[in-house]
Amino acid sequence: MMPMAAFSPSEEARPPWHRVLVTGGAGFLGSHLCTRLLDSGVEVDCLDNLSTGRAEKVAHLAGRPGFRFLERDIAQEGCADLLTGPYDLVLHLAGPGTSAASWPERPVEVLDTGSLGTRAALAVAERDGARFLLASSPPAPFGDGGDPVGPHTARAEAVRFSEALVAAHAAAHGSNAGIVRLFTGYGPGMRTDDGGTPGSFIEQALAGRPVTVTGDGTLTHPLCYVDDMVDGVLLVAAGRSVRPVDIGGDEEPTAVEIARRVIELTGSGSTLEFVEGVPPAPVESRPVTGFAREIFGWLPSVTWQDGLERTVAALAEQPDPLPAAPAGRTGEWWA
């Protein structure tokens, strides 16, 4: 294994890894991480069962030296045996913390990935002496619209179990394992069909439909542009912290501000409409980024206005769904 050295996303120097495993690599953040790592000269194995990810998101990486894609489920028995490595870093994004679109439609799958999948990914990292980093989500708000056993609460319990598993593994085995909690991320390639902000606003505006805002529009959202989020993940990955690290935006525009900015950027004739939330959406947690700033030197650099401009331009040029992946390659190693 290569020694863990200081890493800065702004430097030209090669990152301190030779080969990285990214589970959930065909998702929004995963695809950006795969691209950044490859651009930095790192070999990448991208694993995804495509339940929420899409092969098309990494199709542009097919044929690039050092990139391999495998359509497999990390939670399935025997999957870890296919991941021969050796790896210097395992980024586990295929967990409940990054599977909001899977819940509550596929709760059993999400729970399996958070438990069996996390255990398998940890085992791969331990085998190779690699740094392991779990992509988690913010602490859940109280209840689920007043329902203590609703889907948001249940998913939060799966997330916390994954975090507890990582912490226990690090304590019991002395492994180099950590946790990064990711708040609202957005950017080119994001989903626009899951009701999230600002994705749903962009999809509605580009289609010329009314842009719908829940409630009175004063709810704020700590947006973090995907490039800044990738920087944060890689900075935490290059360290040895076990303590969960928040990565999220330090600006908190309101839903109305975001919606109006989207309408302006798209040049759409869409109107702004206010609707009641059913059930009421839980209040979004806020990132506490002091640890990321002080220990890892992470600081978001893209304002939410500039980030939205880049995102709208990218989605207007290539809207969802993306074109099909190269024929015959889904489910196989792309070399």
C-alpha positions as CSV (number, residue, x, y, z in Angstrom):
1,M,0.0,0.0,0.0
2,M,1.1,3.5,-0.7
3,P,1.7,5.7,2.3
4,M,-1.0,8.2,3.3
5,A,0.3,11.6,2.5
6,A,-1.1,15.1,2.8
7,F,-3.7,15.7,0.1
8,S,-5.0,19.0,-1.3
9,P,-7.6,19.0,-4.2
10,S,-6.1,22.2,-5.5
11,E,-2.6,20.8,-5.9
12,E,-1.2,19.3,-9.1
13,A,0.4,16.4,-7.2
14,R,-1.0,13.0,-7.5
15,P,-3.4,11.9,-4.7
16,P,-1.9,9.4,-2.2
17,W,-3.7,6.3,-3.7
18,H,-3.0,3.9,-6.5
19,R,-6.3,2.1,-6.7
20,V,-9.7,3.0,-5.3
21,L,-12.9,1.1,-4.9
22,V,-16.1,3.2,-5.2
23,T,-19.3,1.4,-4.2
24,G,-22.4,3.2,-5.5
25,G,-20.1,4.7,-8.1
26,A,-22.7,5.1,-10.8
27,G,-24.7,7.5,-8.7
28,F,-24.6,11.3,-8.8
29,L,-21.7,11.8,-6.3
30,G,-20.1,8.5,-7.1
31,S,-19.7,9.3,-10.8
32,H,-18.1,12.6,-10.0
33,L,-15.7,11.0,-7.6
34,C,-14.7,8.3,-10.2
35,T,-14.1,11.0,-12.7
36,R,-12.0,13.2,-10.4
37,L,-9.9,10.2,-9.2
38,L,-9.2,9.0,-12.8
39,D,-8.3,12.6,-13.8
40,S,-5.8,12.6,-11.0
41,G,-4.1,9.4,-12.2
42,V,-5.7,7.0,-9.8
43,E,-7.1,3.6,-10.9
44,V,-10.8,3.1,-10.1
45,D,-13.1,0.1,-9.6
46,C,-16.7,1.3,-9.8
47,L,-19.2,-1.0,-8.3
48,D,-23.0,-0.4,-8.6
49,N,-26.1,-2.6,-8.8
50,L,-27.9,0.1,-10.7
51,S,-30.9,0.1,-8.4
52,T,-30.7,3.9,-8.2
53,G,-27.4,4.6,-10.1
54,R,-27.2,4.5,-13.9
55,A,-24.4,3.0,-16.0
56,E,-24.8,6.1,-18.3
57,K,-23.4,8.3,-15.6
58,V,-20.0,6.6,-15.9
59,A,-20.3,5.6,-19.6
60,H,-17.9,8.4,-20.5
61,L,-15.2,6.7,-18.5
62,A,-15.4,3.5,-20.5
63,G,-12.2,2.7,-22.2
64,R,-10.1,5.0,-20.0
65,P,-7.0,3.3,-18.6
66,G,-7.4,2.3,-15.0
67,F,-11.2,2.3,-15.0
68,R,-13.4,-0.8,-14.4
69,F,-17.1,-1.0,-13.9
70,L,-19.0,-4.0,-12.4
71,E,-22.7,-4.3,-12.0
72,R,-23.0,-6.1,-8.7
73,D,-24.6,-5.7,-5.3
74,I,-22.0,-5.2,-2.5
75,A,-24.6,-6.8,-0.1
76,Q,-24.8,-10.1,-2.1
77,E,-22.8,-13.0,-0.8
78,G,-19.6,-13.5,-2.8
79,C,-19.5,-10.0,-4.2
80,A,-16.4,-9.1,-2.1
81,D,-14.5,-12.0,-3.6
82,L,-14.8,-10.4,-7.1
83,L,-13.1,-7.3,-5.8
84,T,-9.5,-8.5,-6.0
85,G,-7.9,-5.1,-5.5
86,P,-5.6,-4.5,-3.9
87,Y,-7.0,-1.1,-2.9
88,D,-5.6,1.8,-1.0
89,L,-9.0,3.4,-0.4
90,V,-12.6,2.1,-0.3
91,L,-15.3,4.7,-0.7
92,H,-18.6,3.2,0.4
93,L,-21.3,5.3,-1.2
94,A,-23.8,2.4,-1.7
95,G,-25.4,2.8,1.7
96,P,-28.6,4.2,3.2
97,G,-27.0,7.5,3.6
98,T,-26.9,8.0,-0.2
99,S,-30.0,6.0,-1.1
100,A,-32.8,8.5,-0.4
101,A,-34.5,7.6,-3.7
102,S,-34.7,3.9,-2.6
103,W,-36.6,4.6,0.6
104,P,-39.4,3.6,1.2
105,E,-39.9,1.7,-2.1
106,R,-37.0,-0.7,-1.4
107,P,-36.5,-0.6,2.4
108,V,-35.2,-4.2,2.7
109,E,-32.5,-3.5,0.0
110,V,-31.5,-0.3,1.8
111,L,-31.2,-2.1,5.1
112,D,-29.2,-4.9,3.6
113,T,-26.8,-2.5,1.9
114,G,-26.4,-0.6,5.2
115,S,-25.6,-3.7,7.1
116,L,-24.4,-6.6,4.9
117,G,-23.0,-4.2,2.3
118,T,-21.1,-2.1,4.8
119,R,-19.7,-5.2,6.5
120,A,-18.5,-6.5,3.1
121,A,-16.9,-3.2,2.1
122,L,-15.2,-3.0,5.5
123,A,-13.8,-6.5,5.0
124,V,-12.3,-5.6,1.6
125,A,-10.6,-2.6,3.1
126,E,-9.3,-4.6,6.1
127,R,-8.0,-7.3,3.7
128,D,-5.9,-4.7,1.8
129,G,-5.0,-2.4,4.7
130,A,-7.0,0.3,2.9
131,R,-8.6,3.5,4.3
132,F,-12.3,3.0,4.5
133,L,-14.8,5.9,4.3
134,L,-18.5,5.6,4.8
135,A,-20.7,8.2,3.0
136,S,-23.5,8.8,5.6
137,S,-26.2,11.4,5.9
138,P,-27.1,14.1,8.4
139,P,-28.8,13.3,11.7
140,A,-32.5,12.8,11.2
141,P,-35.0,15.5,12.4
142,F,-37.5,14.5,15.0
143,G,-40.1,12.2,13.7
144,D,-41.5,11.9,10.2
145,G,-44.2,14.5,9.9
146,G,-45.4,13.4,13.4
147,D,-45.1,9.7,12.7
148,P,-42.3,8.2,14.9
149,V,-42.1,5.1,12.7
150,G,-42.3,6.7,9.3
151,P,-39.9,6.1,6.4
152,H,-37.6,9.0,7.2
153,T,-37.2,7.8,10.7
154,A,-36.7,4.2,9.7
155,R,-34.1,5.2,7.1
156,A,-32.3,7.3,9.7
157,E,-32.0,4.2,11.9
158,A,-30.4,2.3,9.0
159,V,-27.9,5.1,8.6
160,R,-27.0,5.2,12.3
161,F,-26.5,1.4,12.3
162,S,-24.0,1.8,9.4
163,E,-22.1,4.5,11.3
164,A,-22.1,2.4,14.5
165,L,-20.8,-0.6,12.5
166,V,-17.9,1.4,11.1
167,A,-17.0,2.9,14.5
168,A,-17.2,-0.5,16.2
169,H,-15.0,-2.1,13.4
170,A,-12.4,0.6,13.8
171,A,-12.3,0.2,17.6
172,A,-12.2,-3.6,17.5
173,H,-9.8,-4.1,14.6
174,G,-7.8,-0.8,14.7
175,S,-8.7,-0.3,11.1
176,N,-8.4,3.1,9.3
177,A,-12.1,3.7,8.9
178,G,-14.0,7.0,8.9
179,I,-17.4,8.6,8.2
180,V,-18.4,11.6,6.2
181,R,-21.9,13.0,6.5
182,L,-23.1,14.5,3.3
183,F,-25.7,17.2,3.2
184,T,-27.7,18.5,0.2
185,G,-25.4,18.2,-2.9
186,Y,-26.3,19.3,-6.4
187,G,-24.6,19.8,-9.8
188,P,-24.4,18.4,-13.3
189,G,-25.7,14.9,-13.4
190,M,-28.0,15.2,-10.4
191,R,-31.3,13.5,-10.3
192,T,-34.3,15.6,-11.1
193,D,-37.0,13.0,-10.5
194,D,-36.9,12.5,-6.8
195,G,-38.7,15.6,-5.5
196,G,-35.5,17.1,-4.1
197,T,-34.4,20.7,-4.1
198,P,-33.1,22.1,-6.4
199,G,-33.5,19.2,-8.9
200,S,-37.3,19.2,-9.0
201,F,-37.3,23.0,-9.6
202,I,-34.9,22.7,-12.5
203,E,-36.9,19.8,-14.1
204,Q,-40.2,21.7,-13.8
205,A,-38.7,25.0,-15.2
206,L,-37.0,23.3,-18.2
207,A,-40.3,21.5,-19.0
208,G,-42.2,24.8,-18.8
209,R,-44.4,23.6,-15.9
210,P,-45.2,25.6,-12.8
211,V,-42.3,25.5,-10.2
212,T,-43.9,24.2,-7.0
213,V,-42.7,25.3,-3.6
214,T,-43.9,23.5,-0.5
215,G,-45.4,25.6,2.2
216,D,-44.6,29.3,2.3
217,G,-41.1,28.9,0.7
218,T,-39.1,30.1,3.7
219,L,-37.5,26.7,4.5
220,T,-33.8,27.1,3.9
221,H,-31.5,24.5,2.2
222,P,-27.7,24.3,2.9
223,L,-26.7,23.6,-0.7
224,C,-23.2,22.3,-1.6
225,Y,-22.0,22.2,-5.2
226,V,-20.7,18.8,-6.2
227,D,-17.1,19.9,-6.9
228,D,-16.9,21.2,-3.3
229,M,-18.4,18.0,-2.0
230,V,-15.9,15.8,-3.9
231,D,-13.1,18.0,-2.5
232,G,-14.4,17.4,1.0
233,V,-14.8,13.6,0.6
234,L,-11.3,13.2,-0.7
235,L,-9.8,15.4,2.0
236,V,-11.5,13.3,4.7
237,A,-10.5,10.1,2.9
238,A,-6.8,11.2,3.0
239,G,-6.9,11.6,6.7
240,R,-7.3,9.1,9.6
241,S,-10.3,10.5,11.4
242,V,-12.9,8.1,12.7
243,R,-15.1,10.9,14.0
244,P,-18.0,11.8,11.6
245,V,-17.2,14.8,9.5
246,D,-19.9,17.1,8.1
247,I,-19.6,18.2,4.4
248,G,-22.3,20.7,3.3
249,G,-22.9,24.2,2.1
250,D,-22.4,27.2,4.3
251,E,-25.0,29.2,2.5
252,E,-28.7,28.6,3.1
253,P,-31.0,30.1,0.5
254,T,-34.7,29.7,0.9
255,A,-36.8,27.5,-1.3
256,V,-38.3,30.6,-2.9
257,E,-34.9,32.1,-3.6
258,I,-33.8,28.9,-5.3
259,A,-37.0,28.5,-7.3
260,R,-36.8,32.1,-8.6
261,R,-33.1,31.8,-9.5
262,V,-33.9,28.6,-11.4
263,I,-36.7,30.2,-13.4
264,E,-34.4,33.1,-14.2
265,L,-31.5,30.9,-15.3
266,T,-33.7,28.7,-17.5
267,G,-35.4,31.6,-19.1
268,S,-38.6,29.7,-18.5
269,G,-42.1,31.1,-18.5
270,S,-42.9,28.9,-15.6
271,T,-44.9,30.4,-12.7
272,L,-44.1,30.0,-9.1
273,E,-46.8,28.1,-7.2
274,F,-47.0,27.3,-3.5
275,V,-48.4,23.9,-2.4
276,E,-49.1,22.1,0.9
277,G,-46.7,19.4,1.8
278,V,-48.3,16.0,2.4
279,P,-46.9,14.7,4.7
280,P,-45.0,17.7,6.0
281,A,-41.4,17.5,5.0
282,P,-39.0,17.1,7.9
283,V,-36.9,20.1,8.8
284,E,-33.5,19.8,7.1
285,S,-30.5,19.5,9.3
286,R,-27.7,22.0,9.1
287,P,-24.0,21.0,8.6
288,V,-21.5,21.8,11.3
289,T,-18.4,22.2,9.2
290,G,-15.9,23.6,11.7
291,F,-14.2,20.2,12.0
292,A,-13.8,19.8,8.3
293,R,-12.4,23.4,8.0
294,E,-10.0,23.2,11.0
295,I,-8.7,19.7,10.6
296,F,-8.9,19.1,6.8
297,G,-8.8,22.6,5.5
298,W,-12.0,22.2,3.5
299,L,-13.9,25.3,2.4
300,P,-16.7,25.4,-0.2
301,S,-15.7,27.7,-3.0
302,V,-18.8,27.7,-5.3
303,T,-21.7,30.0,-4.3
304,W,-25.2,28.6,-4.7
305,Q,-26.0,31.1,-7.4
306,D,-22.9,30.1,-9.5
307,G,-23.5,26.5,-8.8
308,L,-27.1,26.7,-10.0
309,E,-26.0,28.4,-13.2
310,R,-23.5,25.6,-13.9
311,T,-26.1,23.0,-13.1
312,V,-28.9,24.5,-15.2
313,A,-26.6,24.9,-18.1
314,A,-25.5,21.3,-17.9
315,L,-29.0,19.9,-17.6
316,A,-30.4,22.1,-20.3
317,E,-27.7,20.7,-22.7
318,Q,-28.1,17.1,-21.6
319,P,-31.4,16.6,-19.7
320,D,-32.4,13.4,-17.8
321,P,-32.6,10.6,-18.9
322,L,-29.1,10.3,-20.3
323,P,-28.3,8.4,-23.5
324,A,-28.0,4.6,-23.3
325,A,-24.7,3.0,-22.2
326,P,-22.5,1.3,-24.8
327,A,-24.2,-1.9,-25.9
328,G,-23.2,-5.0,-24.2
329,R,-21.2,-3.4,-21.4
330,T,-23.8,-3.2,-18.6
331,G,-23.1,-5.9,-16.1
332,E,-19.5,-6.5,-17.3
333,W,-16.1,-5.2,-16.4
334,W,-15.3,-2.1,-18.5
335,A,-11.6,-2.1,-19.0
